[in-house]
Amino acid sequence: MKILKLLKATDWRVNLFVMLAGAFTVLLAARPPLDPDLGWHLRNGQDVLLFGAPPGDLYSHTMAGYPWISHEWLTDVLIYLVNHYWGLLALSIIFALITFAAYFIAARVAKTRIESAMVAIMVAGLVALPILGIRPQMLTLLGLAATLWLLFRWRENPSSRIIYWLVPLTLLWVNMHGGFAAGLILAGVFGALELSKYLLKKYRPGSVSGPVLPAKRIWELAGVGLASLAVTFINPYTWRIYEELFRTIFNEVVRTGIAEWLPVAFSNPQSYNLTIYSIFVGVLLAFSWRRLDSTKIGIGVVFFFISIASWRNMPLFPLVTLPLVSEMIEVLSPKGIYYYLRSWWVILALLAVVGYSGRERFYTVIPLSTNEALVQLVGKYPYSAVQYIKEHKLPGKLFNEYNWGGYLIWKLPEKKVFIDGRMAIWKTSEQDVFQEYLITSNAGTAAPTILDKYDVDLALVYTQKPLAQYLVAYPDEWRLIYQDKLASLFQRISKNN
């Protein structure tokens, strides 16, 4: 009888739903360690522990010593330590939990029922799916969620000092990821919207509904914002952190040649979730905007445009709109999500989805986190070719594919790379290595000159790409010494034989 009573208890069903929804979101965010930049993050974390934050490039032979800004240095240390002591699987789990924590904190900005928040979180997780993974920018999601939570909790109780936590949060954030700028933007947009509401209330009484900060508190927020801006200079690179930020954002090559920096194309199948979500939010706003917080709406609009500016920013919009979506769910469903949980079919369906997701992650994340050779089978990295180079102790400078640079920095530390994911924005008045890489990789007419310029003796390239076909056509100069379906390794004859 007690079991039957427990099954009928409202709280029991809600708690089960919350646990299943949380498990589903964590499973969504749990990704195998396949990010192209993960290798150099691991290596940099190790080197920071040994030598401190790098003053310049240590890993390439093409731009050795270039004044690289390692804005993720502290995150790299943590990534290295987790992998060193617990392995890549632990990294996958930790970053999945960080991602879930970010979305959970953002959703709880709204004073809604927990089940409404969990529905919104699951939807947001699906929208952000293409970008999630073992990536330092997941910490920016967490920082942005914390900023959102601090701002709105402080607005509810302006006499509290909770807003001052923005300063140490920003100090930590600026040393973990360049996305700290998103937190400054969020605080600035929040302040501007609250100031607008204050001025409207003052000069047009009755035109503003909802909470409005008094002038004294707006000045307090401005002071905290300036203090937060000031502490961003407390990092190993001081003001140059902004040089890196602007150089990345406004670099034309990056914005047109690197996939994750391209603007979001709504015609791309990977953006369908975002498209549906945006339409969903827009339609809900059309029916319920008068009952919602105008500051939250304004923040959502600003971050919508930030998110579609490039693929890597895409998770920001669903995150900052989580409070809105949670509130809209309750506005449009006054009986609450529990009303639908009365049907066990809902619970069973979610249980089936969680079971399927768990099975899929069990057969992907765990094997790829524990068996290094499998990364080649999924078409990502040249594991066997790297083993060949190690076994034969091949001398000479290396040309490599852009997406393999990070992997080689970690797995082939005895060789400096031609290029990796850090270097797309690196250039001098005399050198643009990313453009030279593109020309060479596509077997352009200047490819032989570039290979000679950098004294390249080994070329590790995609088997099916133009450069491999080009080098095969010159057997008197280049010898194919290793090949599989993914990678081909060529050795220059004239310099090594």
C-alpha positions as CSV (number, residue, x, y, z in Angstrom):
1,M,0.0,0.0,0.0
2,K,2.8,2.4,0.8
3,I,4.3,1.8,-2.6
4,L,1.0,2.6,-4.3
5,K,0.6,5.8,-2.3
6,L,4.2,6.8,-3.3
7,L,3.4,6.2,-6.9
8,K,0.4,8.4,-6.6
9,A,2.2,11.2,-4.9
10,T,2.6,14.4,-6.9
11,D,6.2,15.1,-5.8
12,W,7.3,11.6,-6.7
13,R,6.3,12.0,-10.3
14,V,7.7,15.5,-10.6
15,N,11.0,14.4,-9.0
16,L,11.2,11.4,-11.4
17,F,10.6,13.8,-14.4
18,V,13.2,16.2,-13.2
19,M,15.8,13.4,-12.8
20,L,15.0,12.0,-16.2
21,A,15.1,15.4,-17.9
22,G,18.4,16.2,-16.2
23,A,19.9,12.8,-17.2
24,F,18.7,13.5,-20.8
25,T,20.4,16.9,-20.9
26,V,23.6,15.6,-19.5
27,L,23.7,12.8,-22.0
28,L,23.1,15.3,-24.8
29,A,26.1,17.3,-23.6
30,A,28.4,14.3,-23.1
31,R,30.5,14.2,-26.3
32,P,33.5,12.1,-27.2
33,P,37.0,13.8,-27.1
34,L,37.1,14.6,-30.9
35,D,37.4,18.4,-30.9
36,P,40.2,19.5,-33.2
37,D,41.7,21.8,-30.6
38,L,41.6,19.5,-27.6
39,G,45.1,18.2,-28.2
40,W,46.8,21.6,-28.0
41,H,44.7,22.5,-25.0
42,L,46.1,19.4,-23.2
43,R,49.7,20.2,-24.2
44,N,49.4,23.9,-23.3
45,G,47.9,23.0,-19.9
46,Q,50.9,20.7,-19.3
47,D,53.4,23.4,-20.4
48,V,51.7,26.1,-18.3
49,L,52.2,24.0,-15.2
50,L,55.9,23.6,-16.1
51,F,56.8,27.0,-17.5
52,G,53.9,29.4,-16.9
53,A,51.6,31.1,-19.4
54,P,53.4,31.1,-22.8
55,P,54.8,34.4,-24.1
56,G,54.6,33.2,-27.7
57,D,54.1,30.1,-29.9
58,L,55.9,27.0,-28.8
59,Y,54.3,24.4,-31.2
60,S,54.8,25.5,-34.8
61,H,57.9,25.7,-37.0
62,T,56.2,28.2,-39.3
63,M,55.5,30.9,-36.8
64,A,57.7,30.0,-33.8
65,G,57.7,32.7,-31.1
66,Y,54.6,34.5,-32.6
67,P,53.0,36.5,-29.7
68,W,50.2,34.1,-29.1
69,I,47.6,35.1,-26.5
70,S,46.7,32.0,-24.5
71,H,43.5,33.4,-23.1
72,E,42.3,29.9,-22.0
73,W,45.5,29.1,-20.1
74,L,43.8,28.4,-16.7
75,T,41.1,26.2,-18.4
76,D,43.9,24.3,-20.2
77,V,45.6,23.6,-16.9
78,L,42.4,22.2,-15.5
79,I,41.7,20.1,-18.7
80,Y,45.3,18.7,-18.5
81,L,45.0,17.8,-14.8
82,V,41.6,16.1,-15.2
83,N,42.9,14.0,-18.1
84,H,46.2,13.3,-16.4
85,Y,44.6,11.9,-13.2
86,W,41.2,10.6,-14.5
87,G,41.4,10.4,-18.3
88,L,39.4,11.7,-21.2
89,L,36.1,10.0,-20.1
90,A,36.2,12.1,-17.0
91,L,36.7,15.2,-19.1
92,S,33.6,14.3,-21.2
93,I,31.5,13.8,-18.0
94,I,32.7,17.0,-16.3
95,F,32.1,19.2,-19.4
96,A,28.6,17.6,-19.8
97,L,27.9,18.5,-16.1
98,I,29.3,22.0,-16.7
99,T,26.9,22.5,-19.6
100,F,23.9,21.2,-17.7
101,A,24.8,23.4,-14.7
102,A,24.9,26.5,-17.0
103,Y,21.5,25.8,-18.5
104,F,20.0,24.9,-15.1
105,I,21.3,28.1,-13.5
106,A,19.9,30.2,-16.3
107,A,16.5,28.5,-16.2
108,R,16.3,29.1,-12.4
109,V,16.5,32.9,-13.0
110,A,12.8,32.6,-13.5
111,K,10.6,31.8,-10.5
112,T,8.8,29.0,-12.2
113,R,8.1,25.4,-11.2
114,I,11.1,23.1,-11.5
115,E,9.4,20.9,-14.1
116,S,8.8,23.9,-16.4
117,A,12.4,24.8,-16.1
118,M,13.5,21.3,-17.0
119,V,11.4,21.3,-20.1
120,A,13.0,24.5,-21.2
121,I,16.5,23.1,-20.4
122,M,15.9,20.0,-22.6
123,V,14.8,22.2,-25.5
124,A,17.8,24.5,-25.1
125,G,20.1,21.5,-25.0
126,L,18.8,20.2,-28.3
127,V,19.2,23.6,-29.9
128,A,22.9,23.9,-28.8
129,L,23.7,20.3,-29.6
130,P,26.0,21.0,-32.6
131,I,28.4,23.1,-30.5
132,L,28.5,21.2,-27.2
133,G,31.6,19.2,-26.3
134,I,34.9,19.3,-24.4
135,R,35.5,22.9,-25.2
136,P,36.6,25.8,-23.0
137,Q,33.6,27.8,-24.3
138,M,31.3,25.7,-22.2
139,L,32.8,27.6,-19.3
140,T,31.6,30.8,-21.0
141,L,28.1,29.3,-20.9
142,L,28.5,28.8,-17.2
143,G,29.9,32.3,-16.7
144,L,27.0,33.8,-18.7
145,A,24.4,31.9,-16.7
146,A,26.0,33.0,-13.4
147,T,26.0,36.6,-14.6
148,L,22.4,36.3,-15.6
149,W,21.4,34.8,-12.3
150,L,23.4,37.5,-10.3
151,L,21.8,40.4,-12.2
152,F,18.2,39.3,-11.8
153,R,18.6,38.1,-8.2
154,W,20.1,41.5,-7.3
155,R,17.3,43.3,-9.1
156,E,14.8,41.4,-6.9
157,N,16.6,42.6,-3.8
158,P,18.7,45.7,-4.7
159,S,19.8,46.3,-1.1
160,S,21.8,43.0,-1.2
161,R,25.5,42.9,-2.2
162,I,25.2,39.9,-4.4
163,I,25.9,42.1,-7.5
164,Y,29.5,42.5,-6.3
165,W,30.2,38.8,-7.1
166,L,30.3,39.9,-10.7
167,V,33.8,41.3,-10.1
168,P,35.5,38.0,-9.0
169,L,33.5,36.1,-11.5
170,T,34.8,38.2,-14.3
171,L,38.4,38.0,-12.9
172,L,38.2,34.2,-13.0
173,W,36.5,34.2,-16.4
174,V,39.0,36.3,-18.2
175,N,41.7,33.8,-17.3
176,M,39.6,30.9,-18.5
177,H,38.1,31.9,-21.8
178,G,37.9,34.9,-24.1
179,G,34.1,34.7,-23.9
180,F,34.3,36.8,-20.8
181,A,33.2,39.6,-23.1
182,A,29.8,38.0,-23.3
183,G,29.4,38.6,-19.6
184,L,30.3,42.3,-20.0
185,I,27.9,42.7,-22.9
186,L,25.1,41.0,-20.8
187,A,25.7,43.3,-17.9
188,G,25.8,46.3,-20.2
189,V,22.6,45.4,-22.0
190,F,20.9,44.7,-18.6
191,G,22.0,48.1,-17.3
192,A,20.9,49.9,-20.5
193,L,17.5,48.3,-20.4
194,E,17.0,49.1,-16.7
195,L,18.1,52.7,-17.3
196,S,15.6,53.0,-20.1
197,K,12.8,51.7,-17.9
198,Y,13.8,54.1,-15.2
199,L,13.7,57.1,-17.6
200,L,10.4,56.0,-19.1
201,K,8.9,55.7,-15.6
202,K,10.2,59.1,-14.7
203,Y,9.1,61.0,-17.8
204,R,6.2,58.9,-18.9
205,P,4.5,57.5,-15.8
206,G,2.4,54.5,-16.4
207,S,4.3,53.4,-19.5
208,V,6.3,50.8,-17.7
209,S,5.1,47.8,-15.8
210,G,7.1,45.4,-13.6
211,P,10.1,46.1,-11.4
212,V,12.2,49.2,-12.0
213,L,15.6,49.9,-10.4
214,P,16.0,53.2,-8.7
215,A,18.7,55.6,-9.9
216,K,21.0,54.8,-6.9
217,R,21.0,51.1,-7.8
218,I,21.7,51.9,-11.5
219,W,24.7,53.9,-10.5
220,E,25.8,51.0,-8.3
221,L,25.5,48.6,-11.2
222,A,27.5,51.0,-13.4
223,G,30.3,51.0,-10.7
224,V,30.3,47.2,-10.5
225,G,30.4,47.1,-14.3
226,L,33.4,49.3,-14.4
227,A,35.2,47.3,-11.7
228,S,34.4,44.1,-13.7
229,L,35.9,45.7,-16.8
230,A,39.0,46.8,-14.8
231,V,39.8,43.3,-13.5
232,T,39.8,41.9,-17.1
233,F,43.3,43.4,-17.3
234,I,44.5,41.1,-14.5
235,N,45.7,38.3,-16.7
236,P,49.1,37.2,-18.0
237,Y,48.7,39.4,-21.1
238,T,47.0,42.5,-19.6
239,W,45.5,44.7,-22.3
240,R,46.6,42.4,-25.1
241,I,43.7,40.1,-24.2
242,Y,41.5,42.6,-26.1
243,E,43.9,42.6,-29.0
244,E,43.3,38.9,-29.4
245,L,39.5,39.4,-28.9
246,F,39.2,42.0,-31.6
247,R,41.6,40.3,-33.9
248,T,39.5,37.2,-33.8
249,I,36.1,38.8,-34.1
250,F,37.0,41.1,-37.0
251,N,39.3,38.8,-39.0
252,E,37.8,38.4,-42.4
253,V,39.7,35.1,-43.1
254,V,38.3,33.6,-39.9
255,R,34.8,34.8,-40.6
256,T,34.7,33.4,-44.1
257,G,37.1,30.4,-43.9
258,I,36.6,28.7,-40.5
259,A,33.3,26.7,-40.2
260,E,32.5,27.6,-36.6
261,W,33.0,31.3,-37.2
262,L,30.7,31.5,-40.2
263,P,27.3,33.2,-39.7
264,V,24.5,30.8,-38.9
265,A,22.7,29.8,-42.1
266,F,19.1,28.9,-41.4
267,S,19.1,26.7,-44.5
268,N,21.8,24.5,-43.0
269,P,20.3,21.3,-41.4
270,Q,22.4,21.8,-38.3
271,S,20.6,25.1,-37.7
272,Y,17.1,23.6,-38.0
273,N,16.8,23.3,-34.2
274,L,17.7,26.9,-33.7
275,T,15.3,27.9,-36.4
276,I,12.4,26.0,-34.8
277,Y,13.4,27.3,-31.4
278,S,13.5,31.0,-32.6
279,I,10.1,30.6,-34.3
280,F,8.8,29.0,-31.1
281,V,10.1,31.8,-28.9
282,G,8.8,34.4,-31.3
283,V,5.3,33.0,-31.5
284,L,5.1,32.6,-27.7
285,L,6.3,36.2,-27.2
286,A,3.6,37.4,-29.6
287,F,0.9,35.9,-27.4
288,S,2.4,36.6,-24.0
289,W,4.9,39.5,-24.2
290,R,2.7,41.9,-22.1
291,R,3.0,39.5,-19.1
292,L,6.8,39.0,-19.4
293,D,9.8,41.0,-18.2
294,S,10.9,43.5,-20.9
295,T,14.5,43.3,-19.7
296,K,14.5,39.6,-20.3
297,I,13.0,40.1,-23.8
298,G,15.5,42.8,-24.7
299,I,18.4,40.6,-23.6
300,G,17.0,37.8,-25.7
301,V,16.8,40.0,-28.8
302,V,20.4,41.2,-28.4
303,F,21.8,37.8,-27.9
304,F,19.8,36.4,-30.8
305,F,21.8,38.6,-33.2
306,I,25.0,37.8,-31.4
307,S,24.3,34.1,-31.7
308,I,23.5,34.1,-35.4
309,A,26.7,36.1,-36.1
310,S,28.7,32.9,-35.9
311,W,28.1,29.2,-35.2
312,R,30.2,29.1,-32.1
313,N,28.0,31.7,-30.5
314,M,24.8,29.8,-31.2
315,P,24.3,28.3,-27.7
316,L,24.2,31.8,-26.1
317,F,20.7,32.6,-27.4
318,P,18.9,29.5,-26.0
319,L,20.8,30.0,-22.7
320,V,19.8,33.7,-22.1
321,T,16.2,33.0,-23.2
322,L,15.7,30.1,-20.8
323,P,14.1,32.3,-18.1
324,L,11.7,33.6,-20.7
325,V,10.8,30.2,-22.1
326,S,10.3,28.8,-18.6
327,E,7.9,31.7,-17.9
328,M,6.1,31.4,-21.2
329,I,5.5,27.7,-20.6
330,E,3.7,28.5,-17.4
331,V,1.8,31.4,-18.9
332,L,0.5,29.1,-21.7
333,S,0.0,26.1,-19.4
334,P,-1.6,27.4,-16.2
335,K,-2.1,23.9,-14.9
336,G,1.6,23.2,-15.1
337,I,3.6,20.4,-16.6
338,Y,2.5,18.1,-13.8
339,Y,-1.0,18.1,-15.4
340,Y,0.6,16.1,-18.3
341,L,2.7,13.9,-16.0
342,R,-0.5,12.3,-14.8
343,S,-0.2,10.1,-17.9
344,W,2.5,7.5,-17.4
345,W,3.0,7.5,-21.1
346,V,4.9,10.8,-20.8
347,I,7.2,9.4,-18.2
348,L,7.7,6.2,-20.1
349,A,8.4,8.1,-23.3
350,L,11.0,10.2,-21.6
351,L,12.5,7.1,-19.9
352,A,12.8,5.5,-23.4
353,V,14.5,8.6,-24.8
354,V,17.0,8.6,-21.9
355,G,17.6,4.9,-22.3
356,Y,18.3,5.3,-26.0
357,S,20.5,8.3,-25.4
358,G,22.4,6.5,-22.7
359,R,23.0,3.5,-24.9
360,E,24.2,5.7,-27.8
361,R,26.6,7.6,-25.5
362,F,27.8,4.3,-24.0
363,Y,28.8,3.0,-27.4
364,T,30.4,6.3,-28.6
365,V,31.8,8.4,-25.7
366,I,33.3,5.6,-23.7
367,P,35.1,3.7,-26.5
368,L,36.4,6.9,-28.1
369,S,37.6,8.2,-24.6
370,T,39.4,5.0,-23.7
371,N,40.7,3.6,-27.0
372,E,42.8,6.1,-28.9
373,A,43.0,4.0,-32.1
374,L,39.3,4.3,-32.6
375,V,39.6,8.0,-33.5
376,Q,40.9,7.0,-36.9
377,L,38.0,4.7,-37.6
378,V,35.5,7.6,-37.1
379,G,37.5,9.6,-39.7
380,K,39.0,12.2,-37.4
381,Y,42.7,11.8,-36.7
382,P,45.7,10.0,-38.3
383,Y,46.5,7.7,-35.4
384,S,48.2,5.0,-37.5
385,A,50.3,7.6,-39.5
386,V,51.5,9.2,-36.3
387,Q,52.5,5.7,-35.0
388,Y,54.5,5.2,-38.2
389,I,56.3,8.5,-37.8
390,K,57.2,7.6,-34.2
391,E,58.4,4.1,-35.0
392,H,60.6,5.2,-37.9
393,K,61.8,8.4,-36.2
394,L,61.4,10.3,-39.4
395,P,63.4,13.5,-39.5
396,G,62.5,16.9,-41.0
397,K,59.8,19.5,-40.8
398,L,56.2,18.6,-41.2
399,F,53.3,19.9,-43.3
400,N,50.0,18.9,-41.8
401,E,46.2,19.4,-42.2
402,Y,44.7,22.3,-40.2
403,N,42.3,20.0,-38.3
404,W,45.1,17.7,-37.3
405,G,47.4,20.3,-35.8
406,G,46.0,20.1,-32.3
407,Y,46.1,16.3,-32.3
408,L,49.7,16.3,-33.5
409,I,50.8,18.9,-30.8
410,W,49.6,16.4,-28.2
411,K,50.4,13.1,-29.7
412,L,53.6,13.9,-31.7
413,P,55.3,16.4,-29.4
414,E,58.7,15.8,-31.0
415,K,57.5,17.4,-34.2
416,K,56.5,21.0,-34.5
417,V,53.4,21.5,-36.7
418,F,52.9,23.6,-39.8
419,I,49.5,24.9,-38.6
420,D,46.9,24.2,-36.0
421,G,43.6,25.7,-34.8
422,R,45.2,28.6,-33.0
423,M,46.8,30.1,-36.1
424,A,44.0,31.1,-38.5
425,I,44.3,34.8,-37.3
426,W,48.1,34.8,-37.1
427,K,49.8,37.0,-39.6
428,T,52.6,39.5,-40.0
429,S,53.4,42.1,-42.7
430,E,55.4,39.4,-44.5
431,Q,53.6,36.2,-43.5
432,D,50.1,34.8,-43.6
433,V,50.5,31.1,-42.8
434,F,46.8,30.3,-42.9
435,Q,46.5,31.5,-46.5
436,E,49.7,29.6,-47.3
437,Y,48.2,26.5,-45.8
438,L,45.1,26.9,-47.9
439,I,47.0,27.3,-51.1
440,T,49.2,24.3,-50.4
441,S,46.4,22.1,-49.1
442,N,44.4,22.7,-52.3
443,A,47.5,22.1,-54.5
444,G,47.7,25.7,-55.7
445,T,50.4,26.8,-58.2
446,A,52.4,28.2,-55.3
447,A,52.3,25.0,-53.3
448,P,55.9,23.9,-54.2
449,T,57.3,27.3,-53.4
450,I,55.6,27.3,-50.0
451,L,56.8,23.8,-49.2
452,D,60.3,24.9,-50.1
453,K,60.0,28.1,-48.1
454,Y,59.4,26.2,-44.9
455,D,61.9,23.4,-45.7
456,V,59.1,20.8,-45.5
457,D,60.4,17.2,-45.6
458,L,57.2,15.4,-44.5
459,A,53.6,15.9,-45.6
460,L,50.8,14.3,-43.6
461,V,47.6,15.0,-45.6
462,Y,44.1,13.7,-46.2
463,T,44.3,10.8,-48.7
464,Q,41.4,12.1,-50.8
465,K,42.5,15.8,-50.8
466,P,44.2,17.6,-53.8
467,L,47.6,17.8,-52.2
468,A,47.9,14.0,-51.9
469,Q,47.1,13.7,-55.6
470,Y,49.5,16.4,-56.4
471,L,52.4,14.8,-54.5
472,V,51.7,11.4,-56.0
473,A,52.2,13.0,-59.5
474,Y,55.8,14.0,-58.6
475,P,57.5,10.6,-57.7
476,D,61.0,12.0,-58.3
477,E,60.5,14.6,-55.5
478,W,58.0,12.9,-53.1
479,R,57.7,9.3,-52.0
480,L,54.5,7.9,-50.5
481,I,55.7,6.0,-47.4
482,Y,52.4,5.4,-45.6
483,Q,48.8,5.5,-46.6
484,D,45.4,4.5,-45.3
485,K,41.8,5.5,-46.1
486,L,42.2,8.7,-44.0
487,A,45.8,9.8,-44.2
488,S,48.8,9.8,-46.6
489,L,52.4,10.4,-45.5
490,F,54.9,11.7,-48.0
491,Q,58.7,12.1,-47.6
492,R,60.7,14.5,-49.7
493,I,63.3,12.4,-51.7
494,S,65.7,15.2,-52.5
495,K,66.3,16.0,-48.9
496,N,66.2,12.6,-47.2
497,N,67.7,10.2,-49.6
